[in-house]
């Protein structure tokens, strides 16, 4: 499962990175005379309602998906790790304050909260990144806090504390590294969630704005042609499903590989 997920993600990353070299067509150029054309040898994925090459747009949309996934996961994981480690190690009022913030955010469905934030801030890619980060750090904070509560009582941490090591040194050198395997697993799964979240917001018209290609906007544009041109939605839908499935396989494989009970 680990190898399968890694292969899918690497293939998708290569397609996003080298997308312009894989097709001679521009993702925003139009051939209105060929609008809604079915897949052919020259246009393997067909053309959309404005005569734009769907393969070129799927490859360009992969870049946006990876940008959103990597950015949201990087910021969310960093913020959640710092806050979760501080809450678990110091406890007290700091733990209570961070815990209440987590409870408040968890009281709302994540996607609905993201929709509300983007609706207030305005539709754009930057606001999508902000909204997904606001709801994304919570899972990392809860995970890291639980790991810190376990690790801070271990003998080597107690020894470092007895030798006079300061709290930032103990957190950075001893506690946070012990939580990183779990954070990496969570990050692979969280990246899939961020990609689906961006696609959902773009589908609703709150994310990436036309003519920039996004898998979500492509699905939205193809809704009116489900019967006469189903390829408008099939290929971007398959792209989302394949990438998210690959990330889930990768996350499950990493979780099995880092599980000490399984390794023993």
HUGINOR-V423771 format. One record per pair of residues at least 24 apart in sequence whose ideal C-beta (glycine too) atoms are under 7 Angstrom apart, sorted by the first residue. I is the first residue (numbers start at 0). J is the second residue. If there is no record, write none. Layout:
i=<I:I>
j=<J:J>
//
This chain:
i=<0:0:0:1:1:1:1:3:4:4:4:4:4:5:7:7:7:7:8:8:8:11:11:11:12:14:14:15:15:15:15:18:18:18:18:21:22:22:22:22:24:24:25:26:26:26:26:26:26:27:27:35:35:35:37:38:44:44:45:47:47:48:48:48:53:53:53:56:56:57:57:57:59:60:60:60:60:60:61:63:63:64:64:64:64:67:67:67:67:67:68:68:68:70:71:71:71:71:71:72:72:72:72:74:75:75:75:75:75:76:76:76:78:79:79:79:79:79:79:80:80:80:80:82:83:83:83:83:83:83:83:84:84:84:84:84:86:87:87:87:87:87:88:88:88:88:88:97:101:101:101:104:104:105:109:110:110:113:113:114:114:114:117:117:118:122:122:122:122:123:124:124:127:127:127:131:131:131:135:135:138:138:139:139:142:142:142:143:143:146:146:146:147:147:150:150:150:180:183:184:184:184:184:187:187:187:187:188:188:188:190:191:191:191:194:194:194:195:195:198:214:214>
j=<248:251:252:249:252:253:256:248:245:246:248:249:252:249:241:244:245:248:245:246:249:61:242:245:65:58:61:58:61:62:65:58:59:61:62:58:52:54:55:58:52:55:55:51:52:55:56:59:212:51:210:224:227:228:230:230:230:234:230:220:231:220:224:231:230:231:234:212:217:234:235:238:212:212:213:214:217:235:238:207:213:194:197:214:242:127:128:193:194:197:190:193:194:128:128:131:132:135:193:186:189:190:193:132:132:135:136:139:189:139:182:186:136:136:137:138:139:140:143:139:143:175:182:140:139:140:141:142:143:144:147:143:147:170:174:175:144:143:144:147:148:151:147:151:166:170:174:140:137:140:141:134:137:137:134:196:199:196:200:200:203:205:200:205:205:204:205:206:208:208:206:207:197:200:206:193:196:197:189:193:185:189:182:185:181:182:185:178:182:177:178:181:174:178:174:177:178:257:253:250:253:254:257:246:249:250:253:246:247:250:246:243:246:247:239:242:243:239:243:239:238:239>
//
